[in-house]
Every structure is written in structure tokens, then in C-alpha cells.
């Protein structure tokens, strides 16, 4: 069994018998968070996983409290709801996910995924540095027995074999030629002065013969993408899974960090990789695109912070198939500014929307033929003590049964070439295609 009788007894003792209030308890454990969801996700209608590049992990099973909001002030509305949650046990965190659109996903494939979902899980494991804690939360009026019984029945599972989708098909939606036409239309609108940048997305539909478990896929994503934010949200029969290169927001108390990426190039080998990176750093087009994102974020943070620091120019961030221009922005929040106040101010950043924001979003609504859902939204966690880790939901797939929808997009500026932009999206699809369409 994953958890010992002594651990379960200690949890039961901490939770007590007063069922009139929200109860929480925590104990130390040596169980890896990924083991929790691989062993127990089939027994729960909602589960999630999140890992940062430095190895911090958070995994959840079940729901003690589920909060949801939508609309243009969805983050403000969610902040109000979160303020009503009472003090929780050490290690308790809230799993967070939100869509690109403030109104949430609209197509049937995204059923169960809201504009903002904040879930205080029934069971969570968080790992930070050398410390790992198991946390159990029981809502008012609920019995502790079902949750403790679930934990008692969990058994360790072996590492999964490499994915084998069997016979499969891959379809571009929209067709690649149509997407290049969208890019050309975007370039034309930029040349006419409608906006300076717009991010246009497309999807790939993979239909497979065999089912791949979402947390089995996460296991392989962790191995193949150690420098990424690896995540999964399972809701009913669907799973949103990915390995994102980009940090949207990290918070520890009053200190925050943002790491926007904009401007991309392929990876190479040896000297070629170095040359490609040098060319990217010296690219006027890519540096201009990157500056649009950084300048916008700094401007939006100005009224919420007492200090903002960032370097004069970008550096390189290298991932498995793509290297990006990267800038780390650090800031100190003013008193009273909460995590969701920051998200309300900065999302969608020009890295996933465009600049100016309103004009770019109108163009996206006009030309994109897909529902982005949570793609280019955010995934991660926050806690009541002023901590948070939220990544942009990129390099991802929405999996339902044996069908997976992959998403990728590119920032379009005046110098963009539709054919080159198409090739870049293919590089961004590759980490997921390597697992879901492997031959």
C-alpha cells in the first residue's frame, strides 16, 4: 500500500469528529506526487499534477471545494471566493486552471473545464525541496471515512511502458494552407496599423487505436522535458496534459517572478545549435517581438508593485525542440495585492494574445477557427499563505479517449513569413507528437 496505517491513523486523529466545519490534516510522506495520481486517478472524477523545472511537485485527487468564475472580471470574482476559505493544514494548496478566453471554453470537447477553476483537493501531495507532505481536506458535513478508505486502498504502480498508440491518424485543424492564409491576413493587418503583434494558434487532431493514460503520458513528459512545467488536469473522461516552457507567475510572499518567452528558433546539434541561438539573439524581428511582451508586462505591473527589476536584453532558454528569447522580471508587490490581482492585470500577455491587447483579441476572434479552451490560459497552484506557481498552458493536448487535440501558436509581427511560422508551430507540436503519434 502507498500509505501506512500509522499515517492514516495520524490523519484521522488530526481531522477529528467535528463535521460542522472544513477540516484539514497533513503528514510527512516519502511517496512521490506522480505515484498518487497514477495509482488513484481512475478512482476520482477530478485529479491534477504540476511540476516545475526545479522539481517542485503538486498532485491532487478528488474535490473538497470547487470554485468557479467567468466573465471579464473572472480573476477578481475568484479572489473574493478564495478569501472565504478558512485556514488550512500545512502544505495545503489549491489547484488552478483557466482558459484563454475570459468566458471559458465553448466547444463540447472542453466540457467540465471552466473559465477559472480553483480546486481545493480532497487529497494532495506537495513536494518542495527535501520535504513532501500528504494533505487531506474534508468539507463540512462530509465523513472522513471515504477519503481515508481511498488512501488505504492505493497500491504502488510500476513505471509505464513507452506509449504505443497503434494505428493512428494526424489531421491539421485548420488545414495548414488555411492557417498560413490567416498568418498572411495578420501580417496585412499589422502593415495597415491595426496592431503590432498577434498570436495565431492552430491544432492537430490525433486519432489513435489504443488509449494512453494521461498520467502515464505525464510520466514520460517529465523524463523527456526536465526543463518544462509539466502538468495535467483530468476532468471526467477528458485530460488536459502538457509540458510548457513558460512561467506566467511565481509568487513567494510579496515577491513575484515572471518569465516571458517570445521569439523562437529551432534546436540544432553542437556548433549548429550555438549558431542558431546566436542568430536568434541578434534577430531584429525576434527581439522586437520579445520587447513588445516585456514592455507590456512591465507597464501592467507598474501600479501593483513597489519594485520591478529586469535585464536590459533577453537571454536564451533552450527546450527540447525550440529555443526562445527569455527575460526574467522580478518585482515586489504592494501591500494588499493578491495573486489573482496580478493574473487579472497581465493575462493574456502579448506572448499568447497580441499588442495592443483589445485589437489583437478581436482579430483572433475573427480568424481563428478553433476553441483554444485552456490552451494559452494558465495552470498551476496557489496557497492561502501567498505562494503560487502558474505556467502558461502551452505544448499541450486535450485527450478524450483515443482522440487527442494538440495546440500550438506563433507570434505574428510585420516581418513574419507564413511558411516559416508554420514550420515553427510544427516544432512546438513535436514534444506531444513524439508520444501520441509515435511509430
C-alpha positions in Angstrom: 0.0 0.0 0.0 1.2 3.6 -0.7 0.4 4.9 2.8 1.0 3.2 6.1 -1.6 2.5 8.8 0.2 4.9 11.2 0.0 7.8 8.6 -3.7 7.2 8.1 -4.3 7.0 11.9 -2.5 10.3 12.4 -4.6 11.9 9.7 -7.8 10.6 11.3 -6.7 12.0 14.7 -6.0 15.4 13.3 -9.3 15.6 11.4 -11.3 14.8 14.5 -15.0 14.3 14.5 -16.5 17.8 14.2 -18.2 17.5 10.9 -19.7 21.0 11.0 -16.6 22.7 9.6 -14.0 22.4 6.9 -11.2 20.1 8.3 -7.7 19.5 7.1 -4.7 17.5 8.2 -1.2 16.8 6.9 1.6 14.3 7.5 5.1 13.8 6.1 5.5 11.1 3.4 8.1 9.8 1.1 5.6 9.0 -1.7 6.3 10.8 -5.0 3.3 13.0 -6.1 3.2 11.3 -9.5 2.6 8.0 -7.7 -0.5 9.4 -6.1 -2.2 10.3 -9.4 -1.0 7.2 -11.3 -2.4 5.0 -8.6 -5.6 6.8 -7.8 -6.8 8.9 -10.7 -9.1 6.2 -12.0 -11.0 6.3 -8.7 -11.7 10.1 -8.8 -13.6 12.3 -11.2 -11.0 15.1 -10.9 -7.3 14.9 -10.4 -4.3 17.0 -11.4 -0.5 17.2 -11.4 2.0 20.1 -11.7 5.8 20.0 -11.7 8.3 23.0 -12.0 11.7 22.7 -13.7 13.4 22.8 -10.2 11.5 19.6 -9.2 8.7 21.1 -7.1 5.6 19.0 -7.5 1.9 19.0 -6.6 -0.6 16.2 -7.2 -4.3 16.0 -6.3 -7.2 13.6 -6.1 -10.8 14.5 -5.6 -12.5 17.7 -4.6 -13.2 19.2 -1.2 -14.1 22.6 -2.6 -14.5 23.6 -6.2 -14.8 27.3 -7.0 -15.6 28.6 -10.5 -15.9 32.1 -12.1 -16.2 33.5 -15.6 -16.5 36.8 -17.3 -14.3 39.9 -17.8 -13.6 40.1 -14.1 -13.2 36.4 -13.5 -10.0 36.7 -11.5 -11.4 39.4 -9.2 -14.5 37.2 -8.6 -12.4 34.2 -7.9 -10.2 36.2 -5.4 -13.4 37.1 -3.5 -14.4 33.4 -3.3 -10.9 32.3 -2.2 -10.9 34.8 0.7 -13.7 32.8 2.3 -11.7 29.6 2.6 -10.6 29.1 6.3 -7.1 28.4 7.5 -5.8 25.0 6.2 -3.2 22.5 7.3 0.5 22.9 6.4 1.1 22.1 2.8 -2.5 22.6 1.6 -2.6 24.1 -1.9 -5.3 24.9 -4.4 -5.1 23.6 -8.0 -5.7 26.4 -10.5 -6.6 26.3 -14.2 -8.1 28.9 -16.5 -8.9 29.4 -20.2 -7.5 31.8 -22.7 -11.0 33.5 -23.1 -12.5 35.2 -20.0 -15.8 33.5 -20.8 -14.3 30.0 -20.8 -14.3 27.2 -23.4 -17.3 27.0 -25.7 -17.0 23.7 -27.6 -18.2 20.3 -26.4 -14.7 18.8 -26.2 -13.9 21.2 -23.3 -16.9 20.2 -21.2 -16.0 20.4 -17.5 -13.2 23.0 -18.0 -14.3 26.4 -16.7 -13.1 30.0 -17.3 -11.4 29.7 -13.9 -11.4 26.5 -11.9 -9.9 26.6 -8.4 -10.0 23.2 -6.6 -9.1 22.6 -3.0 -8.5 18.8 -3.4 -9.6 16.1 -1.0 -6.1 14.6 -1.2 -2.9 16.4 -2.2 0.8 15.7 -2.1 3.2 18.6 -2.4 7.0 18.3 -2.7 9.2 21.3 -2.1 13.0 20.6 -1.8 13.5 17.7 0.5 10.1 17.9 2.2 7.0 16.1 1.0 3.6 16.3 2.7 0.3 14.5 2.3 -2.7 16.7 2.9 -6.3 15.6 3.4 -9.3 18.0 3.4 -12.8 17.2 4.4 -15.6 19.6 3.6 -18.4 20.5 6.1 -21.0 17.7 6.5 -18.8 15.0 5.0 -17.4 11.9 6.6 -13.6 11.3 6.7 -14.0 7.5 6.1 -14.4 7.5 2.3 -11.2 9.6 1.8 -9.1 7.6 4.3 -10.5 4.4 2.7 -9.4 5.6 -0.7 -5.9 6.2 0.6 -5.8 2.8 2.3 -6.6 1.0 -0.9 -3.9 2.7 -3.1 -1.1 0.5 -4.3 2.3 1.4 -5.8 2.4 1.1 -9.6 5.3 0.3 -11.9 6.7 2.8 -14.4 4.6 2.7 -17.5 6.0 1.3 -20.8 6.7 3.6 -23.7 3.4 4.9 -25.3 2.1 2.7 -28.2 -0.9 4.4 -29.9 -1.1 1.7 -32.5 -2.6 2.7 -35.9 -3.3 6.4 -35.8 -4.1 9.4 -38.0 -2.9 13.0 -37.7 -5.1 15.9 -39.1 -4.3 19.6 -39.1 -7.2 21.9 -38.0 -7.4 24.2 -39.8 -5.5 22.8 -42.8 -2.0 24.1 -42.9 -2.7 26.1 -46.0 -5.7 27.9 -44.4 -3.6 28.7 -41.3 -0.9 30.2 -43.5 -3.6 32.4 -45.0 -4.6 33.5 -41.5 -1.0 34.5 -40.9 -0.8 36.4 -44.1 -4.0 38.2 -43.2 -2.5 39.0 -39.8 0.6 40.5 -41.4 -1.6 42.6 -43.6 -3.5 44.0 -40.7 -0.2 44.8 -38.9 1.0 46.6 -42.0 -2.2 48.6 -42.0 -1.6 49.7 -38.4 -4.4 47.6 -36.8 -2.0 46.2 -34.1 1.8 45.5 -33.6 1.6 41.8 -32.9 -1.0 39.0 -32.8 -0.6 35.3 -31.8 -2.4 32.9 -34.0 -3.0 29.3 -33.0 -3.8 26.0 -34.8 -4.4 22.5 -33.7 -3.6 18.9 -34.7 -6.1 16.1 -34.1 -4.6 12.7 -33.4 -6.9 9.6 -33.5 -5.2 6.5 -32.1 -6.1 2.8 -32.0 -5.1 2.5 -28.3 -5.7 4.5 -25.2 -2.8 6.3 -23.4 -3.4 7.1 -19.8 -2.9 10.8 -19.0 -0.6 10.3 -16.1 1.3 7.7 -17.9 1.9 10.4 -20.5 2.9 12.8 -17.7 5.5 10.3 -16.5 7.1 10.3 -20.0 6.8 14.1 -20.3 8.7 14.5 -17.1 11.6 12.4 -18.3 11.7 14.0 -21.8 11.2 17.6 -20.7 13.1 18.2 -17.5 13.3 22.0 -18.1 9.5 22.4 -18.6 6.4 22.9 -16.4 4.7 19.5 -16.7 1.0 19.4 -15.9 -2.2 17.5 -16.2 -5.8 18.2 -15.3 -8.2 15.3 -15.5 -11.9 16.2 -15.5 -14.3 13.3 -16.0 -13.3 11.5 -19.2 -11.0 14.2 -20.5 -7.5 15.2 -19.7 -5.5 18.4 -20.4 -1.8 17.5 -20.5 1.3 19.4 -21.4 4.9 20.4 -20.9 5.2 24.2 -21.0 8.4 26.2 -21.3 6.9 29.4 -19.9 6.4 30.6 -16.4 3.5 33.1 -16.2 3.8 33.9 -12.5 5.7 32.6 -9.4 5.0 34.2 -6.0 6.5 33.9 -2.6 5.0 36.3 -0.2 5.3 39.8 -1.7 8.0 38.7 -4.2 7.0 37.7 -7.7 8.8 36.5 -10.9 7.6 36.4 -14.5 9.5 34.8 -17.3 8.0 35.7 -20.7 9.3 33.9 -23.8 8.8 35.4 -27.3 10.9 34.9 -30.3 11.8 31.3 -31.2 14.1 29.2 -33.4 14.8 25.5 -33.9 17.4 23.5 -31.9 20.5 22.2 -33.6 23.4 20.0 -32.7 26.8 21.2 -31.4 28.1 24.2 -33.2 24.9 24.5 -35.3 22.8 24.9 -32.1 25.1 27.6 -30.9 24.9 29.4 -34.3 21.1 29.2 -34.3 20.9 30.6 -30.8 23.3 33.4 -31.7 21.2 34.3 -34.8 18.1 34.3 -32.6 19.7 36.7 -30.1 20.7 39.0 -32.9 17.4 38.9 -34.9 15.8 42.3 -35.1 12.4 40.7 -35.8 12.5 38.4 -32.8 14.0 41.0 -30.4 11.2 43.4 -31.4 8.6 40.7 -30.8 10.1 40.0 -27.4 10.3 43.6 -26.4 6.6 44.0 -27.1 5.9 41.3 -24.4 8.3 42.6 -21.8 7.3 46.2 -22.2 3.6 45.4 -21.8 4.2 43.3 -18.7 6.3 45.9 -17.0 3.7 48.5 -17.8 0.9 46.4 -16.3 2.9 45.6 -13.2 3.7 49.3 -12.5 0.6 50.1 -10.5 0.8 46.9 -8.4 4.4 46.9 -7.4 7.0 48.9 -5.5 10.0 47.5 -7.3 10.5 46.0 -10.8 13.8 44.6 -12.0 14.7 43.0 -15.3 17.8 42.9 -17.6 18.5 45.2 -20.5 18.2 42.4 -23.1 16.9 38.8 -23.4 18.8 35.6 -22.9 18.3 32.2 -24.5 16.0 29.5 -23.0 16.6 26.1 -24.7 14.0 23.4 -24.7 13.9 20.0 -26.4 12.9 21.2 -29.9 12.8 25.0 -29.7 15.0 27.8 -28.2 13.4 31.0 -27.1 14.3 34.6 -26.2 13.7 34.9 -22.4 13.5 37.6 -19.9 13.0 37.2 -16.1 11.1 40.0 -14.5 11.2 40.3 -10.7 9.1 42.6 -8.6 7.8 43.3 -5.1 4.0 43.6 -4.7 2.4 46.5 -2.9 0.5 45.6 0.3 -2.9 44.2 -0.4 -2.2 43.0 -3.9 -3.1 39.3 -4.3 -2.1 36.6 -6.8 -5.2 36.8 -8.8 -4.9 40.6 -9.0 -1.6 40.0 -10.9 -3.2 37.5 -13.2 -6.1 39.8 -13.8 -3.6 42.6 -14.9 -1.3 40.5 -17.1 -3.4 37.8 -18.8 -3.5 37.4 -21.7 0.0 38.6 -22.2 1.2 39.6 -25.7 3.1 36.2 -25.7 -0.3 34.5 -26.3 -2.6 37.3 -27.4 -1.0 40.3 -29.0 -0.5 44.0 -28.7 -2.4 46.2 -28.3 -4.4 43.6 -26.4 -8.0 44.5 -27.4 -7.3 44.9 -31.1 -5.3 41.6 -31.3 -8.0 39.7 -29.4 -10.7 41.0 -31.8 -8.6 39.7 -34.7 -8.1 36.3 -33.1 -11.9 36.0 -32.6 -12.4 36.9 -36.2 -9.9 34.5 -37.9 -9.2 31.5 -35.6 -11.3 28.5 -36.3 -10.6 26.7 -33.1 -11.6 26.9 -29.5 -8.4 27.4 -27.6 -10.0 26.3 -24.3 -7.3 26.1 -21.6 -4.5 26.3 -24.3 -2.7 29.6 -23.7 -4.5 30.0 -20.4 -2.8 29.0 -17.2 -2.2 26.0 -15.0 -0.6 25.6 -11.6 -1.4 26.2 -7.9 -1.7 28.8 -5.3 -2.0 28.7 -1.5 -3.5 30.9 1.2 -0.1 32.0 2.5 0.9 34.0 -0.6 2.6 31.3 -2.6 1.9 30.4 -6.3 3.3 28.8 -9.4 1.4 29.3 -12.6 2.6 28.4 -16.1 1.2 29.3 -19.4 -0.6 26.3 -20.8 1.5 25.6 -23.9 2.8 22.5 -25.7 -0.3 20.6 -24.7 -3.1 18.2 -25.7 -6.7 17.7 -24.7 -7.2 14.0 -24.5 -10.6 12.3 -24.6 -10.5 8.5 -25.0 -8.3 7.7 -28.0 -8.6 11.2 -29.5 -6.1 14.0 -28.7 -6.2 17.6 -29.8 -2.8 19.3 -29.7 -2.4 23.1 -29.8 0.4 25.5 -30.8 0.6 29.1 -31.9 3.1 31.7 -33.0 3.5 35.4 -32.5 3.0 37.2 -35.8 4.7 40.6 -36.5 5.2 42.6 -39.6 8.2 40.6 -40.8 6.5 37.2 -40.3 6.6 34.7 -43.2 3.6 32.3 -43.2 5.7 29.3 -44.3 8.3 29.9 -41.7 5.7 30.3 -39.0 4.1 27.0 -40.0 7.4 25.2 -39.5 7.8 26.8 -36.1 4.5 25.5 -34.9 5.5 22.0 -36.1 8.5 22.2 -33.7 6.2 23.2 -30.9 3.9 20.2 -31.6 6.8 17.8 -31.6 7.1 17.0 -27.8 3.5 15.8 -27.7 3.5 14.2 -31.1 6.6 12.2 -30.1 4.4 10.5 -27.5 0.9 10.5 -29.0 1.9 9.7 -32.7 5.0 7.6 -32.1 5.7 5.0 -34.8 
